[in-house]
């Protein structure tokens, strides 16, 4: 019982210290921005990024069960919100929904599936192969298509994208084969 209480107290202390450090950084950015420009404009970029960091890391410090889900949700919700903040701040409008959100959704799906693979697969090399395949091939291909559709033209970097996808597929295959060979080898004592 005493160990649980000590762990809870140290977790509470860690989250308070972590939050205080990030809040201090946000306040410093606001003060510097306001003292130079008499407004809060550029300081919203680092402040928003620090909110993403806090929402992603804080669940790891406070939650005992389902840390991965909390980590993922904290990151996903805040990164999507951050995109809308950036669009609000920059002169170019109308790019978040047709361009950024599909790319982020694709990356989040790849991240979520990779997290599941690393959580539930016993052979971590298989999980690594899945992650390389998801990001290096599928997400890479998807991002290229999303950008092509947004620009209404074919991307001139097609050969580089295909080279990266091929290299990623080969790396994934290599990791899978190594994992398969390690799995089938009898362990020696």
Backbone as CSV, one residue per row, in Angstrom:
resi,resn,N_x,N_y,N_z,CA_x,CA_y,CA_z,C_x,C_y,C_z
1,UNK,0.826,-1.198,0.000,0.000,0.000,0.000,0.867,1.258,0.000
2,UNK,1.946,1.208,0.773,2.835,2.360,0.859,3.514,2.645,-0.479
3,UNK,3.887,1.583,-1.213,4.535,1.750,-2.523,3.591,2.403,-3.526
4,UNK,2.300,2.023,-3.466,1.311,2.621,-4.366,1.147,4.097,-4.061
5,UNK,1.083,4.443,-2.777,0.939,5.842,-2.378,2.156,6.651,-2.803
6,UNK,3.352,6.095,-2.634,4.581,6.784,-3.021,4.622,6.992,-4.529
7,UNK,4.216,5.971,-5.294,4.198,6.090,-6.751,3.204,7.153,-7.194
8,UNK,2.020,7.165,-6.591,1.010,8.169,-6.942,1.505,9.573,-6.617
9,UNK,2.177,9.725,-5.479,2.704,11.040,-5.107,3.794,11.486,-6.073
10,UNK,4.676,10.565,-6.475,5.738,10.944,-7.407,5.167,11.260,-8.786
11,UNK,4.108,10.533,-9.215,3.447,10.839,-10.487,2.796,12.209,-10.434
12,UNK,2.125,12.519,-9.316,1.501,13.844,-9.171,2.557,14.940,-9.190
13,UNK,3.672,14.695,-8.525,4.745,15.686,-8.502,5.308,15.885,-9.915
14,UNK,5.488,14.794,-10.643,6.030,14.885,-12.003,5.109,15.685,-12.915
15,UNK,3.806,15.443,-12.843,2.873,16.161,-13.726,2.804,17.643,-13.353
16,UNK,2.895,17.948,-12.077,2.885,19.361,-11.658,4.144,20.064,-12.155
17,UNK,5.286,19.432,-12.006,6.546,20.030,-12.470,6.541,20.178,-13.987
18,UNK,6.124,19.124,-14.687,6.058,19.155,-16.145,5.133,20.271,-16.622
19,UNK,3.946,20.354,-16.021,2.975,21.395,-16.398,3.517,22.785,-16.104
20,UNK,4.175,22.944,-14.961,4.723,24.254,-14.591,5.814,24.693,-15.566
21,UNK,6.661,23.761,-15.973,7.729,24.099,-16.929,7.130,24.540,-18.259
22,UNK,6.160,23.783,-18.764,5.544,24.155,-20.041,4.787,25.475,-19.933
23,UNK,4.086,25.684,-18.823,3.369,26.952,-18.631,4.354,28.118,-18.567
24,UNK,5.471,27.927,-17.904,6.511,28.957,-17.855,6.992,29.311,-19.269
25,UNK,7.229,28.284,-20.090,7.672,28.523,-21.460,6.626,29.281,-22.278
26,UNK,5.361,28.923,-22.106,4.281,29.630,-22.810,4.241,31.093,-22.372
27,UNK,4.345,31.335,-21.076,4.301,32.708,-20.557,5.490,33.519,-21.066
28,UNK,6.663,32.909,-21.106,7.841,33.613,-21.635,7.617,33.998,-23.095
29,UNK,7.076,33.068,-23.884,6.791,33.376,-25.291,5.801,34.526,-25.408
30,UNK,4.746,34.492,-24.610,3.747,35.558,-24.644,4.360,36.902,-24.251
31,UNK,5.181,36.906,-23.199,5.797,38.161,-22.733,6.721,38.733,-23.803
32,UNK,7.573,37.891,-24.375,8.500,38.368,-25.406,7.725,38.882,-26.620
33,UNK,6.723,38.133,-27.058,5.918,38.543,-28.209,5.212,39.868,-27.939
34,UNK,4.611,39.993,-26.771,3.870,41.220,-26.465,4.812,42.414,-26.295
35,UNK,5.988,42.170,-25.718,6.917,43.284,-25.529,7.482,43.787,-26.859
36,UNK,7.567,42.913,-27.855,8.093,43.326,-29.167,6.988,43.893,-30.054
37,UNK,5.865,43.178,-30.155,4.822,43.535,-31.116,3.579,44.174,-30.509
38,UNK,3.481,44.205,-29.204,2.280,44.683,-28.514,1.041,43.902,-28.942
39,UNK,1.257,42.634,-29.247,0.167,41.717,-29.578,0.678,40.296,-29.368
40,UNK,-0.241,39.361,-29.455,0.138,37.949,-29.385,-0.102,37.345,-30.758
41,UNK,0.968,37.238,-31.541,0.822,36.645,-32.870,1.725,35.425,-33.000
42,UNK,3.008,35.590,-33.186,3.880,34.441,-33.405,3.982,33.535,-32.187
43,UNK,3.742,34.069,-30.993,3.866,33.260,-29.775,2.810,32.160,-29.699
44,UNK,1.747,32.283,-30.490,0.731,31.233,-30.493,1.253,29.942,-31.126
45,UNK,2.242,30.034,-32.019,2.825,28.825,-32.612,3.516,27.962,-31.553
46,UNK,4.495,28.512,-30.814,5.123,27.660,-29.797,4.162,27.300,-28.666
47,UNK,3.235,28.203,-28.324,2.266,27.881,-27.269,1.398,26.698,-27.686
48,UNK,0.934,26.705,-28.917,0.133,25.576,-29.415,0.930,24.293,-29.453
49,UNK,2.191,24.368,-29.863,3.047,23.177,-29.896,3.281,22.643,-28.486
50,UNK,3.431,23.533,-27.512,3.618,23.091,-26.128,2.346,22.456,-25.566
51,UNK,1.199,22.904,-26.024,-0.057,22.245,-25.630,-0.092,20.817,-26.174
52,UNK,0.373,20.636,-27.399,0.448,19.282,-27.973,1.380,18.413,-27.133
53,UNK,2.532,18.951,-26.785,3.480,18.195,-25.961,2.831,17.817,-24.632
54,UNK,2.174,18.774,-23.989,1.543,18.496,-22.690,0.444,17.438,-22.840
55,UNK,-0.428,17.585,-23.810,-1.550,16.645,-23.967,-1.075,15.257,-24.366
56,UNK,0.103,15.164,-24.943,0.646,13.867,-25.340,1.380,13.194,-24.178
57,UNK,2.147,13.952,-23.418,2.980,13.393,-22.352,2.239,13.280,-21.021
58,UNK,1.361,14.215,-20.718,0.667,14.209,-19.422,-0.066,12.898,-19.135
59,UNK,-0.771,12.312,-20.106,-1.424,11.026,-19.800,-0.438,9.928,-19.405
60,UNK,0.756,9.970,-19.951,1.756,8.968,-19.601,2.198,9.111,-18.154
61,UNK,2.130,10.341,-17.637,2.541,10.589,-16.258,1.412,10.368,-15.251
62,UNK,0.165,10.426,-15.702,-0.946,10.388,-14.754,-1.816,9.140,-14.824
63,UNK,-1.964,8.563,-15.991,-2.896,7.450,-16.160,-2.159,6.132,-15.939
64,UNK,-2.815,5.220,-15.233,-2.187,3.927,-14.950,-2.501,2.895,-16.022
65,UNK,-3.735,2.856,-16.498,-4.133,1.890,-17.519,-4.423,2.631,-18.820
66,UNK,-4.265,1.922,-19.917,-4.557,2.455,-21.250,-3.765,3.722,-21.571
67,UNK,-2.507,3.734,-21.193,-1.656,4.895,-21.467,-1.520,5.153,-22.964
68,UNK,-1.424,4.074,-23.737,-1.274,4.222,-25.179,-2.460,4.918,-25.821
69,UNK,-3.659,4.547,-25.375,-4.871,5.179,-25.913,-4.907,6.657,-25.537
70,UNK,-4.590,6.956,-24.281,-4.598,8.348,-23.829,-3.534,9.162,-24.553
71,UNK,-2.350,8.578,-24.732,-1.274,9.225,-25.478,-1.736,9.549,-26.892
72,UNK,-2.328,8.556,-27.544,-2.780,8.707,-28.929,-3.878,9.769,-29.035
73,UNK,-4.877,9.692,-28.169,-5.981,10.664,-28.223,-5.504,12.078,-27.909
74,UNK,-4.634,12.216,-26.911,-4.099,13.545,-26.586,-3.366,14.153,-27.758
75,UNK,-2.557,13.332,-28.417,-1.816,13.818,-29.584,-2.752,14.136,-30.737
76,UNK,-3.660,13.210,-31.050,-4.538,13.369,-32.217,-5.408,14.615,-32.102
77,UNK,-6.040,14.791,-30.968,-6.958,15.923,-30.784,-6.205,17.247,-30.858
78,UNK,-5.063,17.317,-30.198,-4.353,18.597,-30.171,-3.653,18.906,-31.495
79,UNK,-3.158,17.891,-32.200,-2.484,18.190,-33.461,-3.495,18.663,-34.507
80,UNK,-4.690,18.105,-34.487,-5.727,18.566,-35.415,-6.139,19.996,-35.071
81,UNK,-6.298,20.286,-33.797,-6.624,21.657,-33.367,-5.515,22.625,-33.755
82,UNK,-4.281,22.182,-33.630,-3.130,23.024,-33.965,-3.132,23.402,-35.451
83,UNK,-3.549,22.479,-36.301,-3.635,22.793,-37.734,-4.607,23.948,-37.986
84,UNK,-5.742,23.943,-37.301,-6.709,25.032,-37.463,-6.154,26.343,-36.914
85,UNK,-5.363,26.268,-35.836,-4.713,27.468,-35.308,-3.743,28.038,-36.340
86,UNK,-2.967,27.169,-36.951,-2.011,27.634,-37.967,-2.741,28.267,-39.141
87,UNK,-3.820,27.629,-39.605,-4.569,28.198,-40.725,-5.141,29.568,-40.349
88,UNK,-5.577,29.718,-39.103,-6.102,31.006,-38.635,-5.008,32.072,-38.658
89,UNK,-3.767,31.652,-38.343,-2.669,32.610,-38.207,-2.056,33.022,-39.546
90,UNK,-2.067,32.133,-40.528,-1.385,32.441,-41.791,-2.356,33.059,-42.791
91,UNK,-1.811,33.786,-43.775,-2.687,34.416,-44.764,-3.416,33.412,-45.673
92,UNK,-2.776,32.305,-46.004,-3.405,31.306,-46.886,-4.492,30.571,-46.120
93,UNK,-5.668,30.519,-46.681,-6.807,29.867,-46.019,-7.317,28.716,-46.876
94,UNK,-8.061,27.831,-46.258,-8.726,26.763,-46.975,-7.875,25.548,-47.284
95,UNK,-6.788,25.340,-46.587,-5.922,24.196,-46.865,-6.008,23.103,-45.813
96,UNK,-6.550,23.404,-44.652,-6.563,22.403,-43.582,-7.475,21.228,-43.929
97,UNK,-8.709,21.503,-44.267,-9.666,20.408,-44.510,-9.304,19.577,-45.747
98,UNK,-9.001,20.190,-46.899,-8.727,19.334,-48.063,-7.311,18.750,-48.110
99,UNK,-6.361,19.347,-47.402,-4.979,18.895,-47.510,-4.442,18.331,-46.192
100,UNK,-4.432,19.146,-45.157,-3.776,18.756,-43.909,-4.530,17.657,-43.161
101,UNK,-5.855,17.768,-43.072,-6.609,16.755,-42.316,-6.496,15.355,-42.920
102,UNK,-6.613,15.186,-44.233,-6.415,13.833,-44.766,-5.006,13.282,-44.519
103,UNK,-4.003,14.143,-44.614,-2.638,13.688,-44.360,-2.470,13.296,-42.897
104,UNK,-2.974,14.133,-41.990,-2.874,13.819,-40.563,-3.693,12.573,-40.232
105,UNK,-4.856,12.439,-40.820,-5.671,11.240,-40.576,-4.926,9.989,-41.024
106,UNK,-4.302,10.052,-42.170,-3.521,8.923,-42.674,-2.361,8.601,-41.730
107,UNK,-1.660,9.622,-41.289,-0.541,9.421,-40.361,-1.028,8.873,-39.018
108,UNK,-2.176,9.362,-38.549,-2.708,8.873,-37.277,-3.152,7.415,-37.376
109,UNK,-3.734,7.039,-38.497,-4.105,5.633,-38.693,-2.850,4.764,-38.687
110,UNK,-1.820,5.206,-39.400,-0.564,4.448,-39.427,0.059,4.372,-38.028
111,UNK,0.018,5.478,-37.299,0.551,5.493,-35.937,-0.241,4.563,-35.030
112,UNK,-1.564,4.642,-35.104,-2.401,3.785,-34.267,-2.189,2.314,-34.559
113,UNK,-2.131,1.944,-35.834,-1.896,0.547,-36.196,-0.494,0.094,-35.780
114,UNK,0.478,0.975,-35.889,1.834,0.644,-35.448,1.880,0.437,-33.937
115,UNK,1.186,1.296,-33.205,1.131,1.133,-31.752,0.480,-0.191,-31.371
116,UNK,-0.593,-0.546,-32.065,-1.240,-1.836,-31.810,-0.294,-2.996,-32.123
117,UNK,0.436,-2.887,-33.217,1.379,-3.948,-33.590,2.449,-4.112,-32.517
118,UNK,3.011,-3.011,-32.052,4.053,-3.102,-31.022,3.489,-3.572,-29.682
119,UNK,2.219,-3.310,-29.442,1.604,-3.735,-28.186,1.272,-5.223,-28.199
120,UNK,0.733,-5.721,-29.292,0.173,-7.069,-29.290,1.001,-8.140,-29.986
121,UNK,1.941,-7.768,-30.828,2.758,-8.789,-31.483,3.947,-9.152,-30.594
122,UNK,4.174,-10.441,-30.432,5.293,-10.887,-29.601,6.620,-10.602,-30.276
123,UNK,6.689,-10.800,-31.577,7.923,-10.551,-32.320,7.947,-9.082,-32.738
124,UNK,8.803,-8.313,-32.080,8.857,-6.870,-32.337,9.378,-6.556,-33.735
125,UNK,10.114,-7.470,-34.332,10.559,-7.251,-35.706,9.368,-7.256,-36.669
126,UNK,8.349,-8.067,-36.377,7.127,-8.033,-37.186,6.438,-6.678,-37.036
127,UNK,6.395,-6.198,-35.800,5.782,-4.889,-35.560,6.551,-3.790,-36.285
128,UNK,7.870,-3.877,-36.249,8.692,-2.889,-36.958,8.452,-2.976,-38.463
129,UNK,8.315,-4.197,-38.982,8.037,-4.365,-40.418,6.696,-3.740,-40.778
130,UNK,5.705,-3.931,-39.917,4.383,-3.336,-40.164,4.474,-1.815,-40.145
131,UNK,5.208,-1.259,-39.179,5.348,0.199,-39.091,6.040,0.765,-40.322
132,UNK,7.104,0.113,-40.778,7.813,0.577,-41.981,6.894,0.490,-43.191
133,UNK,6.136,-0.591,-43.282,5.208,-0.758,-44.402,4.105,0.308,-44.374
134,UNK,3.562,0.553,-43.186,2.485,1.544,-43.060,2.958,2.950,-43.405
135,UNK,4.085,3.354,-42.832,4.559,4.722,-43.064,5.315,4.861,-44.379
136,UNK,6.202,3.920,-44.660,7.063,4.046,-45.828,6.380,3.764,-47.148
137,UNK,5.346,2.904,-47.129,4.678,2.553,-48.374,3.277,3.163,-48.426
138,UNK,2.413,2.736,-47.525,1.006,3.155,-47.608,0.811,4.651,-47.344
139,UNK,1.366,5.157,-46.246,1.203,6.586,-45.955,1.919,7.433,-46.996
140,UNK,3.080,6.989,-47.423,3.833,7.707,-48.453,3.014,7.809,-49.740
141,UNK,2.446,6.693,-50.166,1.611,6.682,-51.367,0.380,7.576,-51.175
142,UNK,-0.272,7.438,-50.019,-1.470,8.221,-49.739,-1.210,9.716,-49.702
143,UNK,-0.128,10.113,-49.065,0.212,11.542,-49.003,0.472,12.082,-50.407
144,UNK,1.161,11.313,-51.221,1.397,11.742,-52.605,0.101,11.963,-53.355
145,UNK,-0.839,11.028,-53.208,-2.145,11.168,-53.879,-2.917,12.374,-53.341
146,UNK,-2.884,12.582,-52.041,-3.598,13.712,-51.442,-3.030,15.034,-51.965
147,UNK,-1.710,15.134,-52.000,-1.075,16.362,-52.498,-1.375,16.552,-53.984
148,UNK,-1.296,15.468,-54.767,-1.616,15.565,-56.197,-3.044,16.063,-56.403
149,UNK,-3.977,15.525,-55.656,-5.382,15.948,-55.780,-5.567,17.397,-55.352
150,UNK,-4.873,17.801,-54.293,-4.994,19.179,-53.820,-4.454,20.161,-54.859
151,UNK,-3.345,19.797,-55.484,-2.723,20.679,-56.480,-3.330,20.520,-57.870
152,UNK,-4.180,19.511,-58.046,-4.785,19.188,-59.349,-3.733,18.924,-60.423
153,UNK,-2.661,18.279,-60.011,-1.611,17.920,-60.964,-0.803,16.770,-60.405
154,UNK,-0.082,16.100,-61.251,0.774,15.005,-60.821,2.064,15.579,-60.257
155,UNK,2.490,15.021,-59.147,3.702,15.487,-58.483,4.923,15.115,-59.330
156,UNK,5.832,16.042,-59.494,7.026,15.800,-60.301,8.046,14.925,-59.566
157,UNK,7.857,14.722,-58.261,8.771,13.903,-57.470,8.335,12.444,-57.416
158,UNK,7.602,11.997,-58.416,7.051,10.644,-58.440,8.141,9.587,-58.316
159,UNK,9.253,9.756,-59.011,10.330,8.764,-58.988,10.926,8.642,-57.585
160,UNK,11.028,9.766,-56.865,11.569,9.730,-55.509,10.601,9.041,-54.555
161,UNK,9.320,9.322,-54.736,8.304,8.670,-53.906,8.316,7.165,-54.146
162,UNK,8.373,6.758,-55.397,8.391,5.332,-55.715,9.661,4.663,-55.185
163,UNK,10.788,5.356,-55.256,12.044,4.813,-54.723,11.942,4.619,-53.211
164,UNK,11.385,5.580,-52.535,11.211,5.478,-51.089,10.261,4.344,-50.739
165,UNK,9.186,4.216,-51.493,8.227,3.145,-51.234,8.868,1.779,-51.474
166,UNK,9.645,1.643,-52.534,10.320,0.379,-52.822,11.330,0.043,-51.727
167,UNK,12.118,1.032,-51.328,13.099,0.812,-50.254,12.397,0.431,-48.952
168,UNK,11.290,1.080,-48.653,10.537,0.761,-47.436,9.962,-0.644,-47.488
169,UNK,9.454,-1.047,-48.643,8.918,-2.404,-48.799,10.025,-3.435,-48.605
170,UNK,11.202,-3.156,-49.140,12.329,-4.082,-48.978,12.780,-4.152,-47.518
171,UNK,12.812,-3.014,-46.847,13.179,-2.998,-45.426,12.142,-3.773,-44.610
172,UNK,10.862,-3.574,-44.902,9.805,-4.298,-44.192,9.947,-5.801,-44.424
173,UNK,10.198,-6.192,-45.658,10.393,-7.607,-45.972,11.599,-8.164,-45.226
174,UNK,12.691,-7.426,-45.214,13.903,-7.828,-44.497,13.614,-8.025,-43.007
175,UNK,12.911,-7.075,-42.383,12.571,-7.186,-40.962,11.676,-8.397,-40.703
176,UNK,10.726,-8.628,-41.610,9.829,-9.763,-41.458,10.605,-11.081,-41.543
177,UNK,11.494,-11.190,-42.515,12.281,-12.417,-42.687,13.182,-12.645,-41.478
178,UNK,13.850,-11.599,-41.011,14.709,-11.731,-39.823,13.868,-12.165,-38.620
179,UNK,12.704,-11.558,-38.452,11.819,-11.944,-37.354,11.369,-13.390,-37.477
180,UNK,11.074,-13.821,-38.684,10.641,-15.201,-38.916,11.782,-16.175,-38.601
181,UNK,13.003,-15.826,-39.027,14.151,-16.702,-38.775,14.464,-16.780,-37.281
182,UNK,14.361,-15.655,-36.578,14.625,-15.651,-35.137,13.556,-16.444,-34.385
183,UNK,12.334,-16.355,-34.868,11.220,-17.031,-34.203,11.351,-18.541,-34.311
184,UNK,11.806,-19.028,-35.451,11.905,-20.464,-35.683,13.175,-21.090,-35.121
185,UNK,14.150,-20.264,-34.727,15.389,-20.807,-34.180,15.153,-21.297,-32.762
186,UNK,15.612,-22.510,-32.451,15.475,-22.977,-31.073,16.419,-22.183,-30.165
187,UNK,15.953,-21.867,-28.990,16.771,-21.121,-28.052,17.743,-22.074,-27.369
188,UNK,18.965,-21.620,-27.196,19.991,-22.442,-26.552,20.237,-21.917,-25.155
189,UNK,20.366,-22.825,-24.228,20.617,-22.439,-22.834,22.081,-22.498,-22.519
